[in-house]
Amino acid sequence: MNMIFRPSPSKQFFHTLVGMSPADRYECKETKENFIPLTRDDVGYLLQSETNSERNIFLGHAEIYAALDSRRAEIHYGYNSPAQQLIRNLFGEKTWDEFDAKYRDIALYREQVVLMYDDECEQTGKRLPFSEKVLGPKLKEYTRTINSKLVNDAAQEGRADSVSDVKIYKRPTAKTFKRWHDRYHACDMDVMALLPRHHGPGSKLFAFNPRAIAFAHDQARAYLDRSRPKKADVYRRYLAALNKKNETLAAHLRLEKVSRKKFEAMISNFDAFHVVASRYGEKYAIKKFMAIRRSFTIVAPGQRIEMDFVNVDLVSLLVETGIWNVLPPDIQEKIPRVRIYFGAAIDVATRYIVAFKASLNPNGAAAVAVIRMIMSDKRHLSTYVGAQTPWIAKLRPKFIAHDNGSEFIAKRTQNVLRLAKIEANRPPAGQPAFRPFIERLFHTIGLLVAPYFDGRTFHNVIEKGDYDPQKHASLLVEELIKVFILAICDIYHNKPHEGLGGNTPHNAWVDACKEYEVDFPPGAQEMLHIFGHTTQRRVSPYGVTVMGITYDDPELHRLRRKHGEADVLVKFDPECAAHVSFKSDKGWFVARNTVGLDDDVTFAEWITARNELRAHYETAAEQGIKIMYEAINRLRATGEAASLRAGLSPRIPTAADFLKWEKELFGGWTAVASDDAPSLHHVAPAFDDPLRIGEVMNRPDLFGHDRMEEPADVQTDNDDDEDFADFHGVTSNFAQYDEDY
């Protein structure tokens, strides 16, 4: 007999305590002003205008969160930090992906050399001197290792009868390497700095005049500087400052001199993490001390996110979760024997699931989709599946831990992490500790959910028509994902967790967001910059056109007057069709659409609406935005738009997919503005969702009471994912949380 699960009451979520510091920029889009956060208290932040130091404003925490959530404001983290200011002084406003690939490869090679040096210093417990005699053989070894890996990778990617050009790097001199090392750490371990262009505790102090010790201690803090002065230099500065200070004091008030030995003992007694963070940057300090993980408690949301893909057999998953037993025989017979991959991300501090995606082929696009989901609002997903507890997690992670799977080391994934300024860590091969363990999560929530569903939950998959194993698997995974999302929101997040001392992940998240500052996700334009797909478009008198939508900006007209109708690089974001970015000789600019397209429209809706219109000959040639808005409203009224926006399909579109659809569906068709365009409806929950319409047996109060009509068909995507490197079996380890589930 199955016991009905009764969740713990979930706390009401109002807003997150948004984190900011004087190194950040707060951009108010309504007044078009930029502010520097000065101080923070329990009520809110005091901010100062960047252009007028006398203009200060105060914003409450709830007010800031509301402005960010409604896209009336954005936070640019680290914009005013010394590292980012130095980068801008070197390269202006250019971003990483604006540089040629050959320059990026050189910078990545230099970064590998610096990190290999840092790792060896960490292992030996002392810094290797920057001398040719000592460092020369090491640099030769590092370069040989990197070149060997490049050759092996090229051999694996190429064919037996093809020839590949592989760039082989020469080892740098010790002097050149020191310049790379200093630049890299001076810029807070930002790889753009590499683009072409210490000891044990000291002796215990004896008694001194408190004023003399205080003065010496204050002067010793000069050691905590990015210029990384030597202790001897700091001591000489202290002596000079002491003489100058004593000249202004009476004889009986003069300060005693602290010996060099005692002075350096003061420096040695400084907090080791603070010393490394001050001299080399916080990112390097976290990396250095991550091996001593117990010394640093993970308490804040986003402080450490652990992400992984797990490879499972679809039939085995249904069997092990108990869902197989409630499926009718006709559905069991049609389930294909295919392997699917579930990607998930968990916040270590609260055990809250911040992302959950499925893929039939885990490639870079799948990993990027998980990263984007971490930073996206997911409340529409919990509404879509009928969950009573909203999926409230969204933030910009400070640190992501992942394994060495091909989906994580793909260039697309690594570029997204760099552009989003997210620190990531890959443990060495053979050391899978501290990575998420997803299988136990599946088994736990699967056993809780299975008793409430019968075979009709998945029956609409059978009604799709002709049997196609791959399409059938994709549709079945969509239904399975709905079940798991409901279980994550209403069961797992509300289930007392041993790792939280009996608290629930939902309540732990709500409490932590009130107590600790959280980095807010990027705004729409930064999301476009991070996740956009790049292509080329020709500049016309009307701007540039993507998916039949025209985008314009004064900078495009300047380019056309200067270069004629030339091609420009354009980025488009699948999640927002209202704007694109383009590259001119002055950098990247954002161009708005000229047809009055709402910010809420995604390219998935736009493409599906166009596909629907093409099915009717009489409307295929109409170009007014009115006809497209009417089609989108029909999608939203039937719930199909909610299904598209939920993104449950395991077939995750790549840039090549979007360009193929553009060619097939739009061709030379271009939308034009309409004066009588209707207002767009809000995206409503999908009415064909079996979790909302009575396809549940013996469901508890958790899932509601009303029974509605039978489910209708669900739109799916039939195109395969773009193939990347062959992906071998994924091993997933989350052993430290085994007992917690």
Secondary structure as UniProt FT lines:
FT   TURN            22..23
FT   STRAND          25..28
FT   TURN            29..32
FT   STRAND          33..40
FT   STRAND          44..49
FT   TURN            53..54
FT   STRAND          56..60
FT   HELIX           61..69
FT   TURN            70..71
FT   STRAND          73..76
FT   TURN            77..80
FT   HELIX           82..91
FT   TURN            92..93
FT   HELIX           96..98
FT   HELIX           101..124
FT   HELIX           132..157
FT   TURN            160..161
FT   HELIX           174..186
FT   TURN            187..189
FT   HELIX           191..194
FT   HELIX           210..220
FT   HELIX           221..223
FT   TURN            226..227
FT   HELIX           231..247
FT   HELIX           251..253
FT   HELIX           260..268
FT   HELIX           272..280
FT   HELIX           282..289
FT   HELIX           290..295
FT   TURN            301..302
FT   STRAND          305..313
FT   HELIX           314..320
FT   TURN            321..322
FT   HELIX           324..326
FT   HELIX           329..334
FT   STRAND          339..347
FT   TURN            348..351
FT   STRAND          352..359
FT   HELIX           364..374
FT   HELIX           379..384
FT   TURN            385..386
FT   STRAND          399..401
FT   HELIX           406..409
FT   HELIX           411..419
FT   TURN            420..421
FT   STRAND          423..425
FT   TURN            429..430
FT   TURN            433..434
FT   HELIX           439..449
FT   HELIX           450..452
FT   HELIX           455..458
FT   HELIX           459..462
FT   TURN            463..464
FT   HELIX           469..490
FT   HELIX           492..494
FT   HELIX           498..500
FT   TURN            501..502
FT   HELIX           505..515
FT   HELIX           524..531
FT   STRAND          533..538
FT   TURN            541..542
FT   STRAND          543..546
FT   TURN            547..548
FT   STRAND          549..552
FT   HELIX           554..563
FT   STRAND          567..573
FT   TURN            574..575
FT   STRAND          576..584
FT   TURN            585..586
FT   STRAND          587..593
FT   TURN            599..600
FT   HELIX           603..614
FT   HELIX           617..620
FT   HELIX           625..638
FT   HELIX           640..646
FT   HELIX           655..665
FT   TURN            666..668
FT   TURN            675..676
FT   TURN            687..688
FT   TURN            690..694
FT   HELIX           701..703
FT   HELIX           735..740
//
